[in-house]
């Protein structure tokens, strides 16, 4: 009986410690930075929030990649109310670089009952020399507010089965412009007008006729996560669609694998 009780106590202690590893704490601090970003937007307004929480070189899409500080410093005053929260988050093994993504909604004012805009954002964060998290790049994709649903926060667990490996920049940039992208079951796919879905839940295979032009990239200090961004063209029944993209990558089983793929047309 004593042995059973001791074993149970050991298992409970192990579970507690697992939830409080340095990675868990760092990932929670990243998610809390995202929550603080939204809270600033709700209290002080959109422009103030983006200037406070984006890095000095942080990019947003308007619709081309644009320095956020320059954009929002010149933005006119607005009563628009933008709020959001993280649904998924992951972090590099260096614990100083990661991404968050989740639903957002836009209202004409804080006291408005109905949202006039909605979608999913994708933000990549990096720690600054002072230890603060700041957004390096941010892109939102929109859909009807009627599609909004409550999401439960799901931090991505550490991949203990995959060997740790550093990814090469050259391989990343080669894969970035391939028309057939290296998806895996959990890849998050964002498309205008649709609620984001995972590759494993796709009803049809994602289009392989998109032509990508890379405009920039960044690897995490551990070189196990990265983002790429750029412009794209895609033929459609209405003519050629042009837009911009943001992709987040992770080294899985020694290969750069796409974990988030966001395409946003310039004209909606």
Secondary structure, DSSP 4 states (H G I P E B T S, - for coil): -HHHHHHHHHHHHHHHHHTTSHHHHHHHHHHHHHHHHHHHHHHH-HHHHHHHHEEEEEEEESSSEEEHHHHHHSPPP---EEEE--SEEEE-TTSSEEEEEEEEEEESSTT-SS-SEEEEEEEEEEE-TTS-EEEEEEEEEEE-GGG------EEPPP-SSSPP-PPPHHHHHHHHT-SS----TT-EEE-TTS--EEGGG-SSPPPS-EEEEEEEEEE-TTSSEEEEEEEEEEEETTEEEEEEEEEEEEEETTEEEEEEEEEEES--
